[in-house]
Amino acid sequence: MSTSTNTAAVKPSTPPEPTQPPRLIPSLPDDLALNIIARVPRRHHPTLSLVSKSMKSLISSPLLYAARSLLSCAEHFLYISLRLHTSHFMRFYTLYQNPNNPLNPKYSLIPLPLIPSPSLVGSAFAAINHKIYVLGGSIKDIPSPQVWSLDCRTHKWEPAPNMHVSREFAAAGAFDDKIYVIGGCVVDNWARSKNWAEVYDPKTGKWNSVPSPIQIRDKWMHASAVIDGKVYAMADRNGVCYEVKSGNWETVDSDLDNGWRGRACVIDGVLFCYDYLGNIRGYDVKEGTWKELKGLEKGLPRFLCGATMANLGGKLMV
């Protein structure tokens, strides 16, 4: 008796080829398309993001902004923090130019996503590269050590490491890719006294204390600026400045201390501020003198309070 067995060879199934993502521009390789898209002004990005999913992903990716930086296509944008009388929340806006009418450009305030702690009062601000840092502030009259960062490429909020002490109405400034924060805390114990001034390095994600003399440690700061490697912190009287390279502290020159009113900005080593009479004055640190800015006799209104100045790509904005 004999038996026979029939066997059939089974071919292994061929795995499907991976689907290639669609190109940014169908007729061009992606590296060339990236080179082209990176040159498009940022005000057109909202429209570009509607073209395709791959384009939308590129618009919000660090790759595009790295390419724009390499091509010297990076642009300056103004970001504004406002607390309207109709709301107790702090809102951030960016100033955008209308892309539909380049011959008659109009600017609009575009609201950004709400900061995760919108009820903060008395926060300090500093900017490094593509990020804006919101430092401290009080919530229901209780100072906070928390720090938030806004990525200006994606307009997303991220938590940053907390400061060593809680602060409100502190002075802050950025120099050499580090953030310095001064005052805004009650020096009533050893820890707060030691950390009256702190420095934050985004590369390491760490805060470190900055040694400071006991006699300069005022609580509240109403203004700050960075000029020629010095971080200026203006109190109600007797402002101080910290020279980063040497680690030395100095009292602010009396002419600068007496003439600095409100929030100021620095352009080419000159500190500009807006006084209550409607005049813009600039303080030349090297000469140690105030000079009134000419040509605005019929231009600006007189603000009783709250006027803020900004350096937007070397231009003075009020």
Backbone bond lengths (Angstrom), bond angles and torsions (degrees), N, CA, C in turn:
res aa  C-N    CA-C-N  psi(-1)  N-CA   C-N-CA  omega(-1)  CA-C   N-CA-C  phi
1 M - - - 1.460 - - 1.502 108.21 -
2 S 1.238 115.85 130.63 1.478 119.60 -179.17 1.518 110.00 -125.20
3 T 1.317 112.50 148.94 1.472 118.69 178.24 1.507 108.95 -124.64
4 S 1.260 116.80 154.69 1.475 121.81 177.28 1.522 109.14 -132.16
5 T 1.292 114.22 142.98 1.470 120.13 -179.52 1.514 109.34 -117.71
6 N 1.306 115.68 128.01 1.464 120.56 178.03 1.524 109.34 -96.17
7 T 1.267 116.67 125.09 1.477 121.21 176.70 1.513 109.22 -118.64
8 A 1.300 114.58 145.89 1.472 120.32 179.92 1.517 108.52 -121.40
9 A 1.276 116.11 129.98 1.473 120.37 178.95 1.525 109.37 -73.67
10 V 1.321 114.38 131.01 1.465 120.18 179.99 1.521 108.88 -107.50
11 K 1.277 116.50 119.61 1.460 120.34 179.05 1.528 110.43 -76.65
12 P 1.317 116.25 133.38 1.480 117.72 177.29 1.524 110.46 -64.05
13 S 1.313 114.39 140.86 1.469 118.50 -178.93 1.522 110.26 -68.84
14 T 1.286 115.59 137.49 1.467 121.29 179.81 1.520 109.43 -82.13
15 P 1.337 115.85 123.29 1.484 117.08 179.81 1.521 110.96 -63.07
16 P 1.294 115.89 141.58 1.478 118.14 -179.72 1.523 111.00 -65.12
17 E 1.291 113.95 142.88 1.458 118.42 177.85 1.529 109.98 -65.86
18 P 1.327 115.66 138.81 1.477 118.08 179.96 1.524 111.42 -61.17
19 T 1.298 113.98 137.07 1.462 119.30 -179.78 1.525 110.14 -73.83
20 Q 1.294 115.85 126.22 1.452 120.50 178.66 1.527 109.62 -78.69
21 P 1.313 116.33 133.67 1.470 117.66 177.43 1.521 110.39 -63.83
22 P 1.310 116.88 146.27 1.470 118.90 -179.68 1.520 111.10 -61.99
23 R 1.304 114.38 146.95 1.460 119.16 179.51 1.530 110.74 -70.81
24 L 1.322 114.51 154.30 1.461 119.79 178.53 1.518 110.61 -62.31
25 I 1.328 115.01 -46.22 1.469 122.07 173.95 1.527 105.83 -124.02
26 P 1.331 119.35 114.35 1.468 122.03 -168.58 1.522 115.29 -49.29
27 S 1.302 119.16 -37.27 1.463 120.55 -173.54 1.524 113.68 -91.95
28 L 1.331 117.44 4.05 1.465 120.30 -175.21 1.519 110.87 -129.69
29 P 1.333 117.95 147.70 1.470 119.97 171.97 1.527 110.14 -65.20
30 D 1.336 115.96 152.26 1.460 120.00 -172.27 1.525 113.35 -63.62
31 D 1.336 117.53 -33.05 1.464 118.06 -179.37 1.526 111.34 -65.90
32 L 1.334 116.20 -37.11 1.459 119.53 176.95 1.533 110.35 -72.57
33 A 1.334 116.51 -39.03 1.468 119.88 178.05 1.525 110.84 -62.20
34 L 1.329 116.69 -40.39 1.461 120.46 178.07 1.520 110.73 -61.65
35 N 1.311 116.53 -40.32 1.464 120.82 178.94 1.525 111.52 -61.81
36 I 1.319 116.45 -33.73 1.468 121.00 179.81 1.530 110.51 -77.81
37 I 1.333 116.05 -48.40 1.469 120.39 -176.10 1.522 110.96 -63.87
38 A 1.325 117.08 -33.70 1.468 120.58 -178.91 1.522 112.29 -62.89
39 R 1.324 117.47 -20.92 1.462 121.16 -179.23 1.533 112.95 -88.10
40 V 1.321 117.01 -6.89 1.466 120.61 179.77 1.525 109.09 -75.37
41 P 1.345 118.76 129.36 1.472 120.45 178.82 1.523 111.77 -55.34
42 R 1.316 114.90 146.79 1.459 120.45 -173.79 1.528 112.62 -64.57
43 R 1.322 117.88 -24.85 1.468 119.25 -179.58 1.527 111.86 -64.94
44 H 1.351 116.91 -16.94 1.465 120.23 178.03 1.533 112.26 -93.24
45 H 1.316 118.16 -3.61 1.462 120.34 -176.32 1.526 113.47 -61.09
46 P 1.352 119.93 -40.14 1.469 117.96 177.82 1.527 113.04 -57.01
47 T 1.326 116.97 -36.27 1.464 120.28 178.26 1.523 110.92 -71.76
48 L 1.340 116.74 -41.80 1.463 120.45 179.54 1.524 111.74 -61.34
49 S 1.322 116.83 -35.74 1.465 119.86 -177.05 1.524 112.38 -65.84
50 L 1.333 117.70 -13.84 1.464 121.71 179.09 1.525 112.65 -87.63
51 V 1.334 117.57 -7.33 1.464 121.04 -174.99 1.523 111.25 -68.65
52 S 1.333 117.00 -47.72 1.460 121.42 -177.55 1.519 109.37 -162.20
53 K 1.341 115.67 168.20 1.461 119.99 178.35 1.525 111.17 -65.86
54 S 1.334 116.46 -39.74 1.463 119.32 179.74 1.521 111.04 -66.48
55 M 1.335 117.21 -36.09 1.462 120.23 177.90 1.530 109.83 -68.41
56 K 1.325 117.02 -41.52 1.463 120.74 178.76 1.521 110.89 -61.93
57 S 1.335 116.09 -39.96 1.464 120.11 178.61 1.522 111.22 -65.16
58 L 1.328 116.68 -39.80 1.462 120.37 179.30 1.522 111.32 -66.08
59 I 1.329 117.29 -41.61 1.464 121.29 -176.98 1.525 111.18 -58.90
60 S 1.328 117.55 -32.95 1.465 120.71 -177.55 1.526 113.16 -99.40
61 S 1.328 117.72 10.65 1.466 119.98 -176.21 1.529 111.23 -100.57
62 P 1.341 117.23 150.98 1.472 120.71 175.82 1.527 112.75 -62.67
63 L 1.345 117.21 -23.36 1.460 120.54 -178.89 1.520 111.60 -58.52
64 L 1.329 116.92 -43.47 1.462 120.46 -179.13 1.525 110.84 -63.39
65 Y 1.325 116.85 -43.01 1.463 119.72 -176.04 1.525 111.91 -73.81
66 A 1.337 116.26 -27.86 1.463 119.04 172.95 1.528 110.10 -67.01
67 A 1.339 116.23 -40.72 1.469 120.36 177.75 1.523 110.91 -65.61
68 R 1.333 118.03 -40.79 1.464 121.48 178.87 1.527 110.69 -62.63
69 S 1.317 115.78 -38.14 1.460 119.31 179.16 1.522 111.06 -67.10
70 L 1.330 117.44 -43.24 1.467 121.25 179.70 1.525 111.72 -64.64
71 L 1.328 116.28 -31.46 1.466 121.04 -179.53 1.527 112.48 -90.13
72 S 1.337 116.55 5.83 1.478 122.11 -178.33 1.525 111.20 58.27
73 C 1.325 115.91 37.36 1.465 121.41 179.02 1.527 112.37 -106.30
74 A 1.326 116.83 6.28 1.464 119.29 179.46 1.525 109.82 -64.35
75 E 1.326 116.12 143.51 1.464 122.21 -177.41 1.525 110.29 -117.43
76 H 1.330 115.04 158.23 1.459 121.34 176.45 1.529 108.79 -96.58
77 F 1.319 115.50 132.08 1.458 121.18 177.69 1.519 109.66 -127.95
78 L 1.316 114.97 146.22 1.456 121.20 179.73 1.526 109.79 -96.45
79 Y 1.324 115.75 128.61 1.463 121.94 175.76 1.523 108.62 -113.67
80 I 1.320 115.31 136.30 1.462 121.20 -172.98 1.524 109.45 -127.04
81 S 1.319 115.74 135.21 1.461 121.76 173.45 1.520 108.53 -106.04
82 L 1.329 116.54 123.55 1.461 121.41 -177.89 1.528 110.56 -128.97
83 R 1.315 114.36 144.60 1.459 120.57 170.90 1.523 106.46 -123.95
84 L 1.321 116.16 100.62 1.456 121.47 -174.64 1.525 110.89 -75.08
85 H 1.328 115.29 154.42 1.463 119.62 -178.80 1.523 112.17 -67.01
86 T 1.327 116.09 -17.60 1.467 119.57 -179.75 1.527 112.61 -87.45
87 S 1.334 116.63 -4.03 1.461 119.75 -177.18 1.522 110.09 -144.32
88 H 1.310 116.03 150.55 1.457 121.44 176.30 1.530 111.36 -92.18
89 F 1.327 116.83 0.76 1.448 120.76 -175.49 1.530 111.29 -95.26
90 M 1.327 115.14 148.13 1.455 121.76 173.71 1.529 108.08 -87.78
91 R 1.330 116.30 126.34 1.455 121.52 179.31 1.519 109.91 -118.51
92 F 1.327 115.21 145.28 1.453 121.37 177.81 1.524 109.37 -109.25
93 Y 1.331 114.36 142.89 1.460 122.12 179.75 1.525 108.59 -134.93
94 T 1.311 115.12 156.43 1.455 120.13 170.12 1.522 108.63 -123.12
95 L 1.319 115.83 147.44 1.459 121.27 -177.60 1.519 108.76 -91.59
96 Y 1.337 115.87 114.98 1.459 121.72 -177.30 1.516 110.49 -114.08
97 Q 1.332 114.39 143.60 1.460 120.41 175.74 1.518 109.64 -89.08
98 N 1.325 116.39 139.29 1.460 121.29 178.38 1.528 109.43 -66.68
99 P 1.348 118.58 116.50 1.466 120.10 -176.73 1.517 113.96 -78.11
100 N 1.331 117.73 -10.12 1.467 120.32 -173.24 1.522 113.67 -85.45
101 N 1.331 117.12 -11.40 1.457 119.50 -178.08 1.525 109.60 -141.78
102 P 1.347 118.12 75.79 1.463 120.76 -176.54 1.521 113.69 -65.16
103 L 1.351 117.89 -22.49 1.460 119.65 -179.75 1.522 111.65 -76.60
104 N 1.310 116.47 -24.87 1.461 121.02 178.36 1.530 108.52 -133.69
105 P 1.338 115.80 69.52 1.466 118.73 -172.78 1.520 112.47 -66.99
106 K 1.293 115.32 132.87 1.455 121.41 174.13 1.523 108.25 -119.15
107 Y 1.309 114.68 144.99 1.457 119.66 -178.32 1.521 110.05 -106.00
108 S 1.305 115.06 144.33 1.458 121.16 179.30 1.519 109.33 -131.64
109 L 1.336 115.77 147.53 1.453 120.91 174.01 1.524 108.45 -86.02
110 I 1.318 116.17 117.03 1.454 121.58 -179.54 1.526 108.57 -100.47
111 P 1.338 118.52 119.89 1.467 119.78 -179.44 1.519 111.83 -68.50
112 L 1.314 116.04 143.72 1.455 122.91 178.17 1.528 109.35 -104.58
113 P 1.331 117.21 166.32 1.468 119.06 177.34 1.525 111.28 -55.20
114 L 1.304 115.88 145.87 1.456 121.75 -177.03 1.524 110.18 -66.55
115 I 1.334 116.34 134.50 1.454 120.76 176.14 1.528 108.58 -62.20
116 P 1.341 119.29 141.55 1.467 120.50 -176.97 1.522 115.07 -58.16
117 S 1.336 117.56 -23.49 1.474 120.65 175.26 1.524 108.26 -119.56
118 P 1.336 117.69 74.28 1.466 120.73 -170.76 1.521 114.57 -72.25
119 S 1.338 117.76 -14.20 1.462 119.51 -175.91 1.522 113.18 -90.49
120 L 1.332 117.83 9.00 1.459 121.24 179.28 1.527 110.92 -61.93
121 V 1.325 116.13 138.95 1.463 122.87 177.22 1.522 108.13 -126.16
122 G 1.336 116.50 134.94 1.453 120.00 176.45 1.514 114.39 78.28
123 S 1.335 117.67 28.89 1.466 120.63 177.10 1.520 110.30 -73.98
124 A 1.326 116.07 154.09 1.462 122.20 171.33 1.524 107.96 -102.84
125 F 1.343 116.72 159.87 1.455 121.07 -175.42 1.525 110.16 -133.34
126 A 1.326 115.02 146.85 1.460 121.24 174.22 1.522 107.74 -152.36
127 A 1.331 116.45 150.25 1.464 121.12 -178.15 1.520 109.88 -126.47
128 I 1.332 115.56 134.82 1.459 122.64 174.48 1.520 107.84 -134.00
129 N 1.329 115.85 123.10 1.453 121.88 -179.98 1.533 110.42 52.61
130 H 1.330 118.12 -116.78 1.464 120.38 -175.14 1.521 112.80 -100.77
131 K 1.335 117.80 16.11 1.461 119.72 -177.67 1.524 112.02 -124.78
132 I 1.338 114.93 141.29 1.459 122.56 172.81 1.524 107.44 -109.06
133 Y 1.321 115.64 129.88 1.462 121.07 -178.23 1.528 109.97 -106.33
134 V 1.320 115.68 132.28 1.463 123.07 174.86 1.525 107.04 -105.88
135 L 1.334 115.92 117.02 1.457 121.48 -168.55 1.525 111.28 -111.15
136 G 1.323 115.76 115.99 1.455 120.55 174.41 1.514 113.33 64.41
137 G 1.331 114.80 -146.26 1.453 121.70 -172.17 1.522 109.16 108.09
138 S 1.304 116.49 166.92 1.464 120.04 -178.74 1.524 110.72 -111.73
139 I 1.324 115.23 147.86 1.455 123.20 174.95 1.522 107.05 -120.88
140 K 1.332 116.61 114.65 1.469 122.28 -175.28 1.531 110.42 54.85
141 D 1.329 114.75 46.12 1.466 123.47 175.93 1.524 113.56 68.49
142 I 1.321 117.95 14.25 1.464 121.44 176.76 1.527 108.18 -111.77
143 P 1.355 119.02 114.04 1.462 121.22 -179.51 1.526 111.81 -59.70
144 S 1.324 114.79 149.78 1.462 120.93 -176.52 1.531 110.36 -124.53
145 P 1.345 117.57 147.76 1.465 120.60 175.09 1.522 112.94 -92.74
146 Q 1.329 117.95 -0.70 1.454 120.08 -170.11 1.528 112.39 -71.92
147 V 1.324 114.29 154.10 1.464 122.39 -178.92 1.526 108.24 -132.83
148 W 1.331 115.70 133.96 1.461 121.74 175.16 1.521 109.09 -120.68
149 S 1.325 115.86 146.65 1.462 119.90 175.94 1.522 109.77 -123.23
150 L 1.326 114.91 139.14 1.464 122.23 177.22 1.518 108.42 -107.85
151 D 1.328 116.71 118.81 1.457 121.58 175.62 1.528 107.85 -79.86
152 C 1.321 116.72 111.98 1.465 120.58 -174.99 1.525 112.55 -73.63
153 R 1.327 117.84 -8.92 1.463 119.92 175.85 1.524 111.44 -81.47
154 T 1.325 115.85 -39.07 1.461 120.46 -175.59 1.525 112.80 -112.14
155 H 1.346 116.29 -9.88 1.468 122.31 -176.41 1.530 111.60 56.87
156 K 1.330 115.17 42.41 1.460 121.59 176.00 1.527 109.71 -113.21
157 W 1.328 115.10 141.10 1.461 121.78 178.48 1.526 109.99 -90.71
158 E 1.339 114.73 140.40 1.458 120.56 176.85 1.526 108.97 -136.98
159 P 1.335 117.95 143.65 1.466 118.89 174.73 1.519 110.65 -74.75
160 A 1.310 116.40 142.80 1.457 122.81 174.57 1.530 107.86 -115.14
161 P 1.327 118.30 164.20 1.470 119.93 -179.60 1.528 112.08 -56.56
162 N 1.314 115.94 138.83 1.459 121.39 178.62 1.524 111.40 -65.80
163 M 1.326 115.34 150.87 1.456 120.50 171.46 1.527 109.22 -69.68
164 H 1.327 116.04 165.97 1.467 119.64 179.79 1.524 112.13 -70.33
165 V 1.336 116.78 -28.82 1.461 120.63 -179.03 1.525 109.42 -130.47
166 S 1.321 115.65 158.56 1.468 121.49 176.51 1.522 109.65 -78.61
167 R 1.336 116.43 143.83 1.463 120.24 -176.17 1.524 111.04 -142.76
168 E 1.324 114.64 151.68 1.460 122.67 167.36 1.522 107.24 -147.05
169 F 1.324 116.28 142.41 1.463 122.36 -177.97 1.535 110.79 55.31
170 A 1.328 114.99 50.06 1.461 121.43 176.32 1.524 109.36 -93.11
171 A 1.323 116.25 168.60 1.465 122.47 171.99 1.524 107.91 -100.12
172 A 1.326 116.91 144.10 1.459 120.16 -179.02 1.521 109.77 -147.45
173 G 1.320 115.62 151.99 1.459 121.10 177.10 1.512 109.90 -164.06
174 A 1.322 116.06 157.74 1.462 121.82 -179.38 1.517 109.87 -113.56
175 F 1.328 115.47 136.07 1.461 121.15 176.33 1.520 108.39 -151.31
176 D 1.323 115.93 134.47 1.464 122.42 177.75 1.536 110.88 54.64
177 D 1.344 115.68 42.67 1.466 123.14 177.12 1.525 113.19 61.35
178 K 1.319 116.92 29.52 1.458 121.95 174.03 1.523 109.13 -134.08
179 I 1.325 116.06 153.12 1.464 121.64 -178.95 1.519 109.30 -106.66
180 Y 1.325 115.21 131.08 1.462 121.71 177.00 1.525 108.14 -113.37
181 V 1.330 115.92 130.71 1.459 121.01 178.33 1.520 108.16 -126.52
182 I 1.338 115.49 135.88 1.463 121.89 -171.12 1.521 109.46 -132.19
183 G 1.329 116.43 132.08 1.460 121.57 172.42 1.512 113.49 70.49
184 G 1.342 114.03 -159.85 1.451 120.17 -178.45 1.513 113.89 79.37
185 C 1.337 117.28 13.94 1.458 120.77 -178.98 1.527 109.69 -139.42
186 V 1.311 115.60 154.32 1.460 121.47 177.72 1.521 108.34 -83.58
187 V 1.323 116.44 123.95 1.464 120.54 -178.74 1.530 108.29 -90.18
188 D 1.336 115.27 77.13 1.464 119.18 -177.24 1.520 113.37 -116.46
189 N 1.333 117.30 6.29 1.461 119.83 173.30 1.522 109.29 -152.14
190 W 1.321 116.59 175.92 1.465 120.88 -173.42 1.525 111.46 -65.04
191 A 1.340 117.38 -42.50 1.463 120.32 -176.31 1.523 111.24 -63.94
192 R 1.336 117.72 -44.08 1.460 120.60 -179.74 1.515 110.78 -70.26
193 S 1.315 116.71 -33.89 1.458 119.59 178.56 1.525 110.61 -66.97
194 K 1.317 116.40 -43.61 1.463 121.24 -179.91 1.521 111.50 -64.39
195 N 1.327 117.24 -37.60 1.462 122.06 -175.09 1.523 112.81 -103.84
196 W 1.338 116.96 26.07 1.467 119.86 177.06 1.522 110.42 -55.73
197 A 1.331 116.59 -33.85 1.468 122.35 173.33 1.527 107.77 -123.99
198 E 1.333 115.25 137.28 1.461 120.61 -179.16 1.522 110.01 -135.13
199 V 1.339 115.27 159.95 1.457 121.22 176.26 1.524 108.24 -130.62
200 Y 1.335 115.43 138.91 1.463 121.62 -179.21 1.518 109.74 -118.92
201 D 1.335 116.01 130.95 1.455 122.50 177.30 1.529 108.27 -109.92
202 P 1.336 118.70 108.69 1.470 120.40 -179.19 1.527 113.19 -61.06
203 K 1.327 117.87 -24.93 1.466 120.06 -178.95 1.518 111.31 -68.81
204 T 1.328 117.20 -37.18 1.461 120.91 179.46 1.520 112.49 -98.16
205 G 1.340 116.55 -18.03 1.456 120.38 -177.65 1.511 113.51 69.79
206 K 1.332 117.51 29.19 1.464 120.91 -176.47 1.525 111.63 -125.51
207 W 1.330 114.24 145.63 1.456 122.55 171.62 1.526 109.08 -99.30
208 N 1.318 116.05 139.38 1.460 121.62 175.42 1.519 109.37 -131.43
209 S 1.323 115.94 146.25 1.461 120.16 179.37 1.518 110.49 -73.05
210 V 1.325 116.09 148.86 1.466 123.22 176.02 1.529 107.15 -112.49
211 P 1.322 118.65 116.90 1.472 120.29 -179.30 1.524 111.29 -57.57
212 S 1.332 116.28 138.39 1.460 121.35 -178.82 1.523 109.61 -145.58
213 P 1.348 117.53 147.05 1.464 120.87 177.04 1.526 111.52 -66.32
214 I 1.314 116.67 144.46 1.462 121.17 -177.36 1.522 111.51 -62.25
215 Q 1.329 117.11 -37.48 1.465 120.11 -171.62 1.526 113.89 -70.98
216 I 1.326 119.32 -10.56 1.468 119.88 -178.04 1.522 112.33 -100.52
217 R 1.306 118.36 -0.07 1.460 121.10 -168.76 1.521 112.67 -82.32
218 D 1.333 115.47 76.48 1.460 120.61 171.70 1.529 109.41 -77.52
219 K 1.322 115.05 159.52 1.464 119.17 -176.97 1.521 112.18 -83.41
220 W 1.347 116.89 -58.82 1.456 120.50 -170.98 1.523 111.31 -95.26
221 M 1.323 115.40 142.76 1.459 122.28 175.21 1.530 108.35 -124.26
222 H 1.321 116.93 134.69 1.466 118.98 -178.23 1.518 113.18 -105.89
223 A 1.329 118.00 -8.61 1.466 119.90 -179.46 1.522 109.04 -162.31
224 S 1.324 115.55 159.92 1.463 120.75 177.93 1.519 109.47 -156.85
225 A 1.326 115.40 159.24 1.463 121.52 178.18 1.518 108.39 -165.26
226 V 1.323 115.69 161.58 1.464 121.56 175.12 1.518 107.66 -119.56
227 I 1.337 115.96 121.14 1.462 121.50 -178.34 1.517 108.56 -133.55
228 D 1.327 116.54 122.18 1.469 122.11 175.13 1.522 112.36 49.70
229 G 1.315 116.69 47.21 1.455 120.44 175.58 1.503 115.33 78.44
230 K 1.335 117.43 10.70 1.460 121.51 178.48 1.529 109.42 -118.38
231 V 1.328 115.66 134.84 1.459 121.55 176.61 1.524 107.93 -96.52
232 Y 1.340 115.75 116.50 1.466 121.81 -178.21 1.525 109.34 -95.55
233 A 1.334 115.87 133.35 1.463 122.49 177.29 1.513 107.78 -127.05
234 M 1.333 115.78 114.99 1.456 120.75 -174.15 1.521 110.41 -102.12
235 A 1.334 115.70 117.43 1.457 122.23 174.57 1.527 108.28 -94.41
236 D 1.334 116.78 -173.28 1.464 119.30 178.18 1.522 111.23 -61.24
237 R 1.307 116.22 -28.27 1.460 121.03 175.01 1.527 107.80 -155.54
238 N 1.303 115.08 155.92 1.462 120.82 177.04 1.528 112.34 56.42
239 G 1.344 115.56 63.99 1.448 119.80 175.15 1.516 111.43 -64.71
240 V 1.340 115.73 160.25 1.459 120.76 -178.68 1.523 109.22 -128.47
241 C 1.325 116.05 162.31 1.456 120.45 174.16 1.523 109.15 -138.72
242 Y 1.319 114.47 147.60 1.461 121.88 -178.06 1.517 108.48 -116.41
243 E 1.334 116.53 120.74 1.458 121.37 177.24 1.522 108.37 -87.30
244 V 1.316 116.25 114.50 1.456 121.30 -170.37 1.520 112.24 -63.96
245 K 1.321 117.91 -47.27 1.460 120.60 -174.02 1.523 112.42 -63.69
246 S 1.317 117.38 -43.46 1.466 120.85 -176.58 1.521 112.99 -89.99
247 G 1.333 117.00 -21.83 1.454 120.33 -176.18 1.513 113.34 78.21
248 N 1.333 117.11 15.07 1.465 121.21 -177.87 1.527 111.36 -90.90
249 W 1.327 115.60 147.82 1.457 123.29 173.92 1.518 109.64 -107.69
250 E 1.338 115.63 142.82 1.459 120.84 178.79 1.524 108.90 -137.71
251 T 1.312 115.91 155.20 1.465 119.63 169.32 1.522 108.09 -82.67
252 V 1.307 115.74 146.48 1.461 120.91 -177.97 1.523 109.90 -72.31
253 D 1.335 115.58 142.23 1.464 121.10 176.65 1.528 110.13 -52.49
254 S 1.316 116.39 138.08 1.471 120.73 -174.02 1.525 112.45 -60.37
255 D 1.344 117.93 -37.06 1.467 119.64 178.90 1.530 111.24 -63.46
256 L 1.327 116.26 -41.31 1.459 120.03 177.87 1.521 110.39 -68.85
257 D 1.311 116.51 -41.90 1.462 121.24 -178.85 1.525 111.45 -61.75
258 N 1.321 116.61 -42.88 1.467 120.69 -177.58 1.526 112.87 -75.86
259 G 1.332 116.85 -28.36 1.460 119.40 -175.14 1.511 115.37 -94.69
260 W 1.326 117.38 -12.18 1.466 121.26 -177.53 1.515 108.89 -79.41
261 R 1.316 115.89 113.92 1.455 121.75 179.49 1.527 109.65 -126.64
262 G 1.310 116.01 125.91 1.456 119.72 176.37 1.519 112.67 75.51
263 R 1.323 114.50 -172.59 1.458 120.91 -178.37 1.516 109.92 -79.92
264 A 1.311 115.40 132.34 1.458 121.09 -173.64 1.521 110.17 -118.95
265 C 1.322 116.23 175.31 1.457 121.07 172.65 1.517 108.97 -143.11
266 V 1.321 115.47 162.32 1.461 121.88 -175.63 1.520 109.27 -117.45
267 I 1.333 115.95 130.01 1.458 122.40 175.28 1.520 107.81 -133.21
268 D 1.326 116.26 120.41 1.467 121.82 178.43 1.527 111.99 52.84
269 G 1.321 116.40 43.76 1.453 120.47 175.44 1.510 115.50 77.84
270 V 1.329 118.04 4.83 1.468 121.99 178.33 1.526 108.39 -111.67
271 L 1.333 116.64 129.16 1.456 121.97 178.98 1.521 109.93 -92.42
272 F 1.330 116.44 120.54 1.463 121.98 -179.38 1.524 109.61 -104.73
273 C 1.328 115.59 137.81 1.461 119.70 174.21 1.521 109.08 -140.92
274 Y 1.314 114.82 160.51 1.464 123.53 -174.46 1.518 107.24 -113.38
275 D 1.327 117.15 118.12 1.462 118.63 -178.14 1.528 110.81 -91.18
276 Y 1.320 116.29 173.98 1.459 121.58 -174.44 1.529 112.92 -73.31
277 L 1.314 117.72 -8.47 1.461 121.23 178.73 1.526 111.91 -93.02
278 G 1.311 116.97 3.43 1.455 120.16 178.97 1.510 113.95 86.41
279 N 1.330 117.72 18.45 1.459 121.53 -179.77 1.526 110.31 -107.31
280 I 1.324 115.34 142.71 1.460 120.82 172.73 1.520 107.60 -104.13
281 R 1.315 115.06 126.67 1.455 120.23 179.81 1.521 109.57 -123.56
282 G 1.317 114.69 150.43 1.453 120.20 178.57 1.515 111.05 -120.81
283 Y 1.316 116.39 137.35 1.462 121.49 179.90 1.518 108.53 -108.23
284 D 1.335 115.50 117.77 1.456 121.59 177.18 1.523 107.86 -88.07
285 V 1.330 116.28 111.25 1.459 120.43 -175.42 1.521 111.38 -63.86
286 K 1.323 117.58 -37.56 1.466 120.22 -178.19 1.522 111.44 -68.25
287 E 1.331 116.80 -38.57 1.461 120.15 179.33 1.522 112.16 -86.69
288 G 1.329 116.99 -21.92 1.458 120.84 -179.13 1.514 113.12 69.66
289 T 1.341 117.25 34.37 1.468 120.63 -177.18 1.527 110.94 -135.65
290 W 1.345 114.67 151.60 1.456 122.31 172.83 1.523 109.55 -93.51
291 K 1.320 116.21 140.55 1.458 121.60 175.83 1.525 108.65 -134.98
292 E 1.335 115.53 135.80 1.457 119.48 -179.78 1.519 110.15 -79.82
293 L 1.329 115.86 137.44 1.453 121.32 178.81 1.522 109.24 -76.13
294 K 1.313 116.84 123.64 1.460 121.77 -176.40 1.531 111.26 -88.81
295 G 1.337 114.96 159.86 1.453 121.05 174.37 1.511 115.01 93.36
296 L 1.340 117.37 6.56 1.462 120.08 -178.12 1.518 112.44 -117.26
297 E 1.326 116.39 21.83 1.462 119.77 -174.79 1.528 112.50 -58.72
298 K 1.340 117.47 -32.45 1.465 120.39 -177.58 1.526 111.91 -116.48
299 G 1.313 115.99 16.76 1.454 117.95 -171.78 1.507 117.07 -96.29
300 L 1.311 118.73 -60.95 1.452 121.69 -167.16 1.519 112.94 -97.05
301 P 1.318 117.08 146.50 1.475 119.93 174.83 1.522 110.02 -75.94
302 R 1.312 115.42 169.34 1.459 120.59 177.75 1.526 109.07 -96.87
303 F 1.313 114.76 111.83 1.456 119.97 178.62 1.522 108.85 -92.26
304 L 1.322 116.26 129.48 1.458 119.01 178.14 1.517 111.24 -72.58
305 C 1.318 116.75 -33.58 1.458 120.06 178.65 1.524 108.61 -162.80
306 G 1.322 115.49 164.25 1.453 120.78 173.02 1.510 115.96 84.27
307 A 1.331 119.36 2.18 1.462 120.10 178.52 1.528 109.41 -70.21
308 T 1.317 115.92 135.04 1.456 121.76 -178.51 1.519 108.91 -128.25
309 M 1.322 115.95 143.69 1.456 121.07 -179.46 1.520 109.39 -117.29
310 A 1.331 115.79 154.20 1.460 120.12 -178.77 1.519 109.91 -146.78
311 N 1.324 115.11 148.76 1.452 123.19 174.57 1.519 107.17 -97.30
312 L 1.321 116.77 108.91 1.459 121.86 -179.10 1.525 108.58 -111.49
313 G 1.309 115.54 91.30 1.456 120.04 179.50 1.512 113.66 61.58
314 G 1.340 116.95 36.59 1.454 121.16 -179.70 1.509 114.32 88.17
315 K 1.335 117.64 1.15 1.461 121.84 177.27 1.525 109.60 -108.33
316 L 1.321 115.29 143.75 1.456 121.25 -177.26 1.521 109.88 -88.78
317 M 1.327 116.19 123.68 1.457 120.84 178.16 1.521 109.30 -118.33
318 V 1.342 116.14 140.33 1.461 122.39 179.66 1.523 108.40 -117.31
